[in-house]
Amino acid sequence: MSTPASSTTPTSVAASSTSATPTAPGALPLIGHALQLARRPLPFMTSLREHGTVVRIRIGPTPAFVVTDPALTRKVLVTDSAHFVKGGKIIDALRMFFGDGLATVADGDTHLRNRRLIQPMFNKVHIADRGAAMIDQVQEVVSAWHAVVPRDVYADMNEVALSAFLVALFGADLPEHLEGEFVTLMPEIMKGAIRQTILPPWIARLPLPANRAHADRVARLRTLIDQAIDHRAERSPGLAPSADVVSADAERCPYAEAGAKDQDGLFKTLLTAEEPLTRQQLQDEAITLLTGAIETTGTTLAWTLYEITQHDEIQRRLREELTAVCGDRPLRYDDVAQLHYARQVLQESIRKYGPAWMVTRTAARDVDLGGHRIPEGADVVWSPYLHQHDALYFPDPDTFDPDRWTAERTPAARGSFLAFGDGRRKCIGENFAWAELQIILASILQAWPRFTLTSRPPRAQAVVTVKPDTLTMAYYPQATSTSQASAEEARLLQPLKSRQKQ
C-alpha cells in the first residue's frame, strides 16, 4: 500500500512528480473492460489491487480510474472531496430515477441545504419515536409467513424492509392499498433502474417498451407518494395541503407545523420545514429514502440469514443473546442497543457482501492522487466491496467471522470499512439502517425458532448491490429435530407437488 501525500489539498499536477497509472489487463477493442465488468465484476474489481493503488480501466472508449487503496479513497471522500464531486455513469443513470434527491443531487448549496433539512429525521431521538411502530409492523409481516414451504428470502427481506420503512416514513396508518402498491411497485422499479444503469444512456432514452414501462412505473410511484403525503396531511391537523398542490411541482408545498403528532412519521420533518420543499423535491427525497431503505437493507438481511443457516454456532449465540435480553417477551425498542452480537453479525454481512460494489465520483479539475494524474472530468471509481475484501485489513476476507467486530479487533479494520461512505456525502441514514436491521433480524429469530436453506448456496451477483442470485428457505414454528422437520415438510409440501404434476 502506498502512503498518500499528507497535504490536505491535491498537489498541482504540473509541480508534482506523477507516475504512469497502470492500465488493467484484458481490455478489448471498442468495449474496453465492459465485458469483464459484465461477466465477472467482483473478481475483476478485487483483482485490480494487484496492479496498483490507482488503476485505469476503460468502459467502452471512456477511461475511469479505480482507487484500490482505502487511504486514497478517504482522500477522495473526505480530505480532497471538493475536487471529486458527485457524478459519473452510475450517478447519472440513477438521477433519471431519483431526480435531485439527496443521493444524486450535485454538490453545492442545494445538497447542503437538503442534507441539513433531512438530518434531524435520522437522529436517534426521532428513530426511537418510530421504534415501537416499526417493531409492530415487522412482527406482523414475518409472523404471517407460511411455515415449512420454501420462500424467496431476498423478496421477503425487501418486502419487510419496505414495510417497516413506510411506517417510519409516513406513519403507522398508511392505507393498506397504498402500502400494497408500494410493495408491488418498488421491486419492478429497481429492476428498471438497474437496467438503465447498465445500458448506454442513448439506449435508455429510446422509446422502447421497457423504457416506457419504467417511466410509467416511476410516474405511478410519484403519484403514490403524493397520496401518502396528502393522507398524512388529512390525518394531522395543521398539515393541510392547498387544493392545487398535487399538480404544481414548481409551487412551494404549503405545509406548516401546528401540533402534528409523532405518528405522522419521519417525513413530517420535510413537510414542516421553515423553507418548504416543492412537491417535486418532496417526491425526489421520498424516492431516494425508499430506495436506500429497501435494496441495501434487504440485501444485507438476505445474506445474514443465509450465513446463519451455515453456522450453527453463530445462530446459537444470536438466540442466546436475544433470550438474555428479552426473555420470553417480544422485542422492545430499548432492547436493540443491547444486542451487541447481532450487530456484529450484521456488520460482517455488510463487510463480506458490500452491499455496494462500485461508486463513482468525477474529478472537478486536473488533480494528483497518490502520485497519479487524474484529468478533469474523469470518472473516479471506489469500491466498498474491494476495500472490505482487502486481506491487509481483513485477514481471510472470504470467511464469515462476526468476531472481527469485537472492541479489540475493530480499530484495525475501521479504516477499510466504507459501506456507508464517508465525508460530506456519507449515508445520512446509517443510524436508521442499524436500527431497522437489528429490529428485523431479532423479529425473525423470535418468530421462527428454526429455518433452513432449501436452495443451493447462492452466488454473489453484482448489480447495484451485491445480491444473492437465488436463495430460498423454509421456516419452522418450533425447533424440531431433523427427522421430524423432514416428515413435516414432506406432509405440507405434498399438495404443492400434486398441483405441479397437474
C-alpha positions as CSV (number, residue, x, y, z in Angstrom):
1,M,0.0,0.0,0.0
2,S,1.3,3.4,-0.9
3,T,1.1,6.3,1.6
4,P,-0.7,9.3,0.1
5,A,0.6,12.8,0.4
6,S,-0.1,14.4,3.7
7,S,-1.3,17.7,2.2
8,T,-5.0,18.4,2.7
9,T,-5.3,19.7,-0.9
10,P,-4.3,18.0,-4.1
11,T,-0.8,18.8,-5.4
12,S,-0.6,20.8,-8.6
13,V,-0.2,18.3,-11.4
14,A,2.4,20.4,-13.1
15,A,4.5,20.7,-10.0
16,S,4.2,17.1,-8.8
17,S,6.1,14.0,-9.9
18,T,3.3,11.9,-11.2
19,S,3.8,8.3,-12.3
20,A,2.2,6.5,-15.1
21,T,-1.1,5.0,-14.0
22,P,-1.2,1.3,-14.8
23,T,-4.0,0.0,-17.1
24,A,-5.8,-3.2,-16.1
25,P,-5.1,-6.0,-18.5
26,G,-7.8,-7.6,-20.7
27,A,-9.2,-4.6,-22.4
28,L,-10.9,-5.3,-25.7
29,P,-11.2,-3.0,-28.7
30,L,-14.2,-0.6,-28.6
31,I,-15.7,-2.1,-25.3
32,G,-12.6,-1.9,-23.1
33,H,-13.2,-3.7,-19.8
34,A,-17.0,-3.7,-20.1
35,L,-17.2,-7.4,-20.8
36,Q,-15.2,-8.2,-17.6
37,L,-17.4,-5.9,-15.6
38,A,-20.5,-7.6,-17.0
39,R,-19.4,-11.2,-16.7
40,R,-17.2,-11.3,-13.6
41,P,-17.5,-7.9,-11.9
42,L,-16.5,-8.8,-8.3
43,P,-13.4,-10.9,-9.2
44,F,-12.3,-8.3,-11.7
45,M,-12.8,-5.4,-9.2
46,T,-10.8,-7.1,-6.4
47,S,-8.0,-8.2,-8.9
48,L,-7.2,-4.5,-9.6
49,R,-5.5,-4.3,-6.3
50,E,-2.6,-6.4,-7.7
51,H,-1.9,-3.7,-10.3
52,G,-1.5,-0.6,-8.1
53,T,-3.2,1.8,-5.8
54,V,-4.9,3.6,-8.7
55,V,-5.7,1.6,-11.8
56,R,-7.0,2.8,-15.2
57,I,-9.8,0.9,-16.8
58,R,-12.0,1.6,-19.9
59,I,-15.7,1.3,-20.0
60,G,-16.2,1.4,-23.8
61,P,-14.0,4.2,-25.0
62,T,-14.2,6.1,-21.7
63,P,-11.4,5.8,-19.1
64,A,-12.1,5.5,-15.4
65,F,-9.7,5.4,-12.5
66,V,-10.3,2.8,-9.8
67,V,-8.8,3.6,-6.4
68,T,-7.8,0.4,-4.6
69,D,-6.1,1.9,-1.5
70,P,-8.6,2.8,1.3
71,A,-6.4,5.7,2.4
72,L,-6.6,7.2,-1.1
73,T,-10.3,6.6,-1.1
74,R,-10.7,8.6,2.1
75,K,-8.8,11.5,0.4
76,V,-11.4,11.3,-2.4
77,L,-14.3,11.3,0.0
78,V,-13.0,13.5,2.9
79,T,-9.7,15.3,2.6
80,D,-9.9,16.3,-1.1
81,S,-13.7,15.9,-1.5
82,A,-14.1,19.4,-3.1
83,H,-12.1,18.1,-6.1
84,F,-14.1,14.8,-6.5
85,V,-17.7,15.7,-7.0
86,K,-20.8,13.5,-7.0
87,G,-21.1,12.2,-10.6
88,G,-20.1,9.5,-13.0
89,K,-22.0,7.0,-15.1
90,I,-23.8,5.3,-12.2
91,I,-25.0,8.5,-10.6
92,D,-26.1,10.0,-13.9
93,A,-28.2,6.9,-14.6
94,L,-29.8,6.9,-11.2
95,R,-30.5,10.6,-11.4
96,M,-33.0,9.8,-14.1
97,F,-34.9,7.8,-11.5
98,F,-34.2,9.7,-8.2
99,G,-34.3,13.1,-9.7
100,D,-32.4,15.5,-7.5
101,G,-32.8,13.5,-4.3
102,L,-30.1,13.7,-1.6
103,A,-28.2,10.7,-3.0
104,T,-27.8,12.1,-6.5
105,V,-28.1,15.9,-6.3
106,A,-24.9,17.7,-7.3
107,D,-22.6,19.1,-4.7
108,G,-23.4,22.7,-3.7
109,D,-25.9,24.8,-1.9
110,T,-28.9,22.6,-2.7
111,H,-27.2,19.5,-1.4
112,L,-26.0,21.2,1.8
113,R,-29.5,22.7,2.4
114,N,-31.3,19.5,1.9
115,R,-28.9,17.5,4.0
116,R,-29.3,19.9,6.9
117,L,-33.0,19.7,6.5
118,I,-33.2,15.9,6.4
119,Q,-30.5,15.2,9.0
120,P,-32.9,15.6,12.0
121,M,-35.1,12.8,10.5
122,F,-32.4,10.3,11.3
123,N,-31.2,11.4,14.7
124,K,-31.5,8.8,17.4
125,V,-34.5,10.5,19.2
126,H,-36.6,10.6,16.0
127,I,-35.7,7.0,15.2
128,A,-36.7,5.9,18.8
129,D,-40.0,7.6,18.4
130,R,-40.8,5.3,15.4
131,G,-39.2,2.2,17.0
132,A,-42.4,0.6,18.5
133,A,-44.4,1.2,15.4
134,M,-41.6,-0.4,13.3
135,I,-41.4,-3.4,15.6
136,D,-45.2,-4.0,15.4
137,Q,-45.2,-3.8,11.6
138,V,-42.2,-6.1,11.2
139,Q,-43.6,-8.7,13.7
140,E,-46.9,-8.7,11.8
141,V,-45.2,-9.3,8.5
142,V,-42.8,-12.0,9.5
143,S,-45.3,-13.9,11.6
144,A,-47.6,-14.2,8.6
145,W,-45.2,-16.2,6.6
146,H,-46.3,-19.8,5.8
147,A,-44.4,-22.4,7.7
148,V,-42.2,-25.0,6.0
149,V,-43.0,-24.1,2.4
150,P,-39.8,-22.6,0.8
151,R,-39.8,-18.9,0.4
152,D,-37.8,-16.4,-1.6
153,V,-35.6,-14.8,1.0
154,Y,-34.4,-11.8,-1.0
155,A,-38.0,-10.9,-1.9
156,D,-39.2,-11.4,1.7
157,M,-36.4,-9.2,3.1
158,N,-37.1,-6.4,0.6
159,E,-40.8,-6.5,1.5
160,V,-40.3,-6.4,5.2
161,A,-37.7,-3.7,4.9
162,L,-40.0,-1.6,2.8
163,S,-43.0,-2.2,5.1
164,A,-41.0,-1.1,8.1
165,F,-39.7,2.0,6.4
166,L,-43.1,3.0,5.1
167,V,-44.3,3.0,8.7
168,A,-41.3,5.1,9.9
169,L,-41.6,7.5,7.0
170,F,-45.3,8.1,6.6
171,G,-46.8,6.8,9.9
172,A,-48.5,3.7,11.1
173,D,-51.9,4.3,9.5
174,L,-50.9,4.4,5.8
175,P,-53.9,3.0,3.9
176,E,-53.5,-0.7,3.1
177,H,-53.9,-0.2,-0.7
178,L,-51.1,2.4,-0.7
179,E,-48.7,0.1,1.2
180,G,-49.6,-2.8,-1.0
181,E,-48.9,-0.9,-4.2
182,F,-45.6,0.4,-2.9
183,V,-44.6,-3.2,-2.1
184,T,-45.6,-4.4,-5.5
185,L,-44.2,-1.5,-7.5
186,M,-40.7,-0.9,-5.9
187,P,-39.1,-4.2,-7.0
188,E,-40.0,-3.6,-10.6
189,I,-38.8,0.0,-10.4
190,M,-35.5,-1.2,-9.0
191,K,-35.1,-3.6,-11.9
192,G,-35.7,-0.8,-14.3
193,A,-33.3,1.5,-12.6
194,I,-30.6,-1.2,-12.7
195,R,-31.2,-1.8,-16.4
196,Q,-30.8,1.9,-17.1
197,T,-27.6,2.0,-15.1
198,I,-26.1,-0.8,-17.2
199,L,-27.2,0.3,-20.6
200,P,-25.6,3.2,-22.6
201,P,-27.5,6.4,-22.0
202,W,-28.7,6.7,-25.6
203,I,-30.5,3.3,-25.3
204,A,-32.2,4.3,-22.1
205,R,-33.6,7.4,-23.9
206,L,-35.2,5.4,-26.8
207,P,-39.0,4.9,-26.8
208,L,-38.6,1.2,-26.2
209,P,-41.4,-0.8,-24.4
210,A,-39.1,-1.5,-21.4
211,N,-38.2,2.2,-21.1
212,R,-41.8,3.3,-21.4
213,A,-42.9,0.8,-18.8
214,H,-40.2,2.0,-16.4
215,A,-41.2,5.6,-16.9
216,D,-44.8,4.7,-16.3
217,R,-43.9,2.9,-13.0
218,V,-41.9,5.9,-11.8
219,A,-44.8,8.2,-12.6
220,R,-47.1,5.9,-10.6
221,L,-44.6,5.9,-7.7
222,R,-44.7,9.7,-7.6
223,T,-48.5,9.6,-7.6
224,L,-48.4,7.2,-4.6
225,I,-46.0,9.4,-2.8
226,D,-48.3,12.3,-3.3
227,Q,-51.2,10.3,-2.0
228,A,-49.2,9.3,1.1
229,I,-48.3,12.9,1.8
230,D,-51.9,14.1,1.4
231,H,-53.2,11.3,3.6
232,R,-50.7,12.3,6.2
233,A,-51.9,15.9,6.0
234,E,-55.5,14.9,6.2
235,R,-54.9,12.9,9.4
236,S,-52.8,15.6,11.1
237,P,-54.5,19.0,11.9
238,G,-52.4,21.8,10.7
239,L,-50.7,19.8,7.9
240,A,-53.2,20.6,5.2
241,P,-52.1,21.0,1.5
242,S,-53.6,23.5,-0.8
243,A,-56.1,22.3,-3.4
244,D,-53.6,22.7,-6.3
245,V,-50.5,21.3,-4.5
246,V,-50.6,17.9,-6.3
247,S,-50.3,19.5,-9.8
248,A,-48.0,22.4,-9.0
249,D,-44.5,20.9,-8.9
250,A,-43.0,24.4,-9.1
251,E,-45.1,25.8,-6.3
252,R,-44.0,25.7,-2.7
253,C,-45.6,23.0,-0.7
254,P,-47.7,24.9,1.9
255,Y,-47.4,22.8,5.0
256,A,-47.0,24.4,8.4
257,E,-46.5,22.7,11.7
258,A,-49.4,23.1,14.1
259,G,-49.3,20.4,16.7
260,A,-48.5,17.5,14.4
261,K,-48.3,14.2,16.2
262,D,-45.5,11.7,16.5
263,Q,-47.4,9.2,14.5
264,D,-47.1,11.4,11.5
265,G,-43.7,9.7,10.7
266,L,-40.3,11.0,9.9
267,F,-41.5,12.7,6.7
268,K,-43.1,15.3,8.9
269,T,-39.7,16.9,9.2
270,L,-39.7,17.8,5.5
271,L,-43.4,18.8,5.4
272,T,-42.9,21.3,8.3
273,A,-39.6,22.8,7.2
274,E,-39.2,26.6,7.6
275,E,-38.1,26.8,3.9
276,P,-40.6,24.3,2.4
277,L,-39.6,22.0,-0.5
278,T,-41.5,21.9,-3.7
279,R,-43.7,18.9,-4.4
280,Q,-41.1,17.7,-6.9
281,Q,-38.4,17.9,-4.3
282,L,-40.5,16.1,-1.8
283,Q,-41.1,13.3,-4.3
284,D,-37.3,13.1,-5.1
285,E,-36.4,12.8,-1.5
286,A,-39.1,10.2,-0.8
287,I,-37.9,8.1,-3.7
288,T,-34.3,8.3,-2.5
289,L,-35.2,7.4,1.0
290,L,-37.4,4.5,0.0
291,T,-34.8,3.0,-2.4
292,G,-32.0,3.3,0.1
293,A,-34.1,1.6,2.7
294,I,-35.1,-1.4,0.5
295,E,-32.2,-2.5,-1.7
296,T,-29.3,-2.3,0.8
297,T,-31.3,-3.4,3.8
298,G,-33.0,-6.3,2.0
299,T,-29.7,-7.5,0.6
300,T,-27.9,-7.4,3.9
301,L,-30.7,-9.3,5.7
302,A,-30.8,-12.0,3.0
303,W,-27.1,-12.7,3.2
304,T,-27.3,-12.6,7.0
305,L,-30.0,-15.3,7.1
306,Y,-28.0,-17.4,4.7
307,E,-24.8,-17.2,6.8
308,I,-26.9,-18.1,9.9
309,T,-28.0,-21.3,8.3
310,Q,-24.4,-22.2,7.5
311,H,-23.0,-21.6,11.0
312,D,-24.8,-23.3,13.9
313,E,-22.6,-21.6,16.5
314,I,-23.4,-18.1,15.2
315,Q,-27.2,-18.9,15.3
316,R,-26.8,-20.3,18.8
317,R,-25.1,-17.2,20.1
318,L,-27.7,-14.9,18.4
319,R,-30.6,-16.8,20.0
320,E,-28.9,-16.9,23.5
321,E,-28.3,-13.1,23.4
322,L,-31.9,-12.5,22.4
323,T,-33.2,-14.6,25.2
324,A,-30.8,-13.0,27.7
325,V,-32.1,-9.5,26.7
326,C,-35.8,-10.2,26.1
327,G,-36.6,-13.4,28.0
328,D,-39.9,-14.7,26.8
329,R,-41.5,-11.4,25.9
330,P,-41.5,-9.7,22.4
331,L,-38.8,-7.4,21.4
332,R,-38.9,-3.7,22.5
333,Y,-37.0,-0.9,21.0
334,D,-34.9,-0.4,24.1
335,D,-33.6,-3.9,23.6
336,V,-31.9,-3.1,20.3
337,A,-28.9,-1.3,21.8
338,Q,-28.2,-4.4,24.0
339,L,-28.0,-6.8,21.0
340,H,-24.2,-6.4,20.6
341,Y,-23.5,-9.7,18.9
342,A,-26.4,-9.3,16.5
343,R,-24.9,-6.0,15.4
344,Q,-21.5,-7.8,14.8
345,V,-23.2,-10.4,12.7
346,L,-25.0,-7.7,10.6
347,Q,-21.8,-5.7,10.2
348,E,-19.9,-8.8,9.0
349,S,-22.7,-9.4,6.4
350,I,-22.2,-5.8,5.2
351,R,-18.5,-6.3,5.2
352,K,-18.5,-9.5,3.2
353,Y,-21.2,-8.7,0.7
354,G,-20.8,-5.0,0.1
355,P,-23.6,-4.2,-0.4
356,A,-22.4,-1.5,-2.9
357,W,-19.6,-2.7,-5.1
358,M,-18.9,0.3,-7.4
359,V,-19.4,4.0,-6.6
360,T,-18.3,6.9,-8.8
361,R,-17.1,10.5,-8.4
362,T,-16.0,13.0,-11.1
363,A,-12.7,14.9,-11.0
364,A,-13.6,18.6,-10.9
365,R,-10.1,19.6,-12.1
366,D,-6.8,18.0,-13.0
367,V,-5.6,16.5,-9.8
368,D,-2.8,14.4,-8.3
369,L,-4.0,11.4,-6.3
370,G,-1.3,9.3,-4.7
371,G,1.2,10.3,-7.5
372,H,-1.3,9.6,-10.3
373,R,-2.6,12.3,-12.6
374,I,-6.4,12.3,-12.8
375,P,-7.7,14.5,-15.6
376,E,-10.6,16.9,-15.2
377,G,-13.9,15.3,-15.9
378,A,-12.7,11.7,-15.5
379,D,-14.7,9.1,-13.5
380,V,-13.1,8.1,-10.3
381,V,-14.3,4.7,-9.0
382,W,-14.1,3.4,-5.5
383,S,-15.5,0.1,-4.3
384,P,-16.6,-0.7,-0.7
385,Y,-16.6,-4.4,-1.7
386,L,-12.9,-4.2,-2.9
387,H,-11.8,-2.5,0.3
388,Q,-13.7,-4.8,2.6
389,H,-12.1,-7.8,0.9
390,D,-8.6,-6.5,1.4
391,A,-6.6,-9.2,3.3
392,L,-4.3,-6.5,4.8
393,Y,-7.2,-5.2,6.9
394,F,-9.5,-8.3,6.9
395,P,-7.4,-11.5,7.1
396,D,-9.1,-14.4,5.3
397,P,-11.7,-12.0,3.8
398,D,-13.9,-14.7,2.4
399,T,-14.6,-16.2,5.8
400,F,-17.7,-15.0,7.7
401,D,-16.4,-14.0,11.1
402,P,-18.6,-11.7,13.2
403,D,-15.8,-11.6,15.9
404,R,-13.9,-9.2,13.6
405,W,-16.1,-6.6,15.1
406,T,-15.3,-7.1,18.8
407,A,-13.9,-4.0,20.5
408,E,-10.4,-5.4,20.5
409,R,-10.3,-6.1,16.8
410,T,-12.4,-3.3,15.3
411,P,-9.8,-0.5,15.2
412,A,-7.6,-2.4,12.9
413,A,-10.4,-2.8,10.3
414,R,-12.2,0.6,10.7
415,G,-10.3,2.4,8.0
416,S,-11.2,-0.1,5.3
417,F,-15.0,-0.4,6.2
418,L,-16.6,2.1,3.8
419,A,-20.1,0.6,3.3
420,F,-21.8,3.8,4.3
421,G,-19.2,6.0,2.6
422,D,-17.5,8.9,4.4
423,G,-17.2,12.7,4.4
424,R,-19.9,15.1,3.5
425,R,-21.8,12.6,1.3
426,K,-21.8,9.8,3.9
427,C,-25.0,7.9,4.1
428,I,-27.4,10.1,6.1
429,G,-29.5,7.1,7.2
430,E,-26.8,5.0,8.8
431,N,-28.3,5.2,12.3
432,F,-31.7,4.2,10.9
433,A,-30.2,1.4,8.9
434,W,-28.7,-0.2,12.0
435,A,-31.9,0.1,14.0
436,E,-34.0,-1.4,11.1
437,L,-31.6,-4.2,10.5
438,Q,-31.5,-5.1,14.2
439,I,-35.3,-5.0,14.6
440,I,-35.9,-7.2,11.5
441,L,-33.3,-9.8,12.4
442,A,-34.4,-10.1,16.0
443,S,-38.1,-10.3,15.0
444,I,-37.3,-13.2,12.6
445,L,-35.4,-15.1,15.2
446,Q,-38.2,-14.6,17.7
447,A,-40.9,-15.6,15.3
448,W,-39.2,-18.6,13.8
449,P,-37.2,-20.9,16.2
450,R,-35.7,-22.7,13.1
451,F,-35.1,-22.0,9.4
452,T,-33.2,-24.0,6.8
453,L,-31.7,-23.4,3.4
454,T,-33.9,-25.1,0.7
455,S,-32.0,-23.8,-2.4
456,R,-28.4,-24.4,-3.5
457,P,-25.9,-22.0,-1.8
458,P,-26.4,-18.6,-3.5
459,R,-23.8,-16.9,-5.7
460,A,-23.0,-13.2,-5.3
461,Q,-24.5,-11.2,-8.2
462,A,-23.2,-7.7,-8.6
463,V,-25.9,-5.3,-9.9
464,V,-26.5,-2.1,-7.9
465,T,-25.9,-4.1,-4.7
466,V,-24.2,-7.5,-4.3
467,K,-27.3,-9.7,-4.1
468,P,-27.8,-13.5,-3.9
469,D,-28.7,-14.9,-7.3
470,T,-31.0,-17.5,-5.7
471,L,-32.0,-18.0,-2.1
472,T,-34.9,-19.9,-0.6
473,M,-35.6,-21.0,2.9
474,A,-38.2,-22.8,4.9
475,Y,-39.2,-21.6,8.4
476,Y,-40.4,-23.8,11.2
477,P,-42.6,-22.7,14.2
478,Q,-40.6,-24.9,16.6
479,A,-37.1,-26.2,16.9
480,T,-38.0,-29.7,15.6
481,S,-35.4,-32.4,15.0
482,T,-34.2,-33.1,11.5
483,S,-36.3,-36.2,11.1
484,Q,-39.4,-34.5,12.4
485,A,-38.8,-31.5,10.2
486,S,-38.3,-33.7,7.1
487,A,-41.6,-35.6,7.8
488,E,-43.5,-32.3,8.4
489,E,-42.0,-30.7,5.3
490,A,-43.0,-33.7,3.1
491,R,-46.5,-33.6,4.5
492,L,-47.0,-29.9,4.0
493,L,-45.4,-29.8,0.5
494,Q,-47.4,-32.8,-0.8
495,P,-50.4,-30.6,-2.0
496,L,-47.9,-28.3,-3.8
497,K,-46.2,-31.2,-5.5
498,S,-49.5,-32.6,-6.6
499,R,-50.6,-29.3,-8.2
500,Q,-47.3,-29.0,-10.0
501,K,-47.8,-32.5,-11.6
502,Q,-51.2,-31.5,-12.8
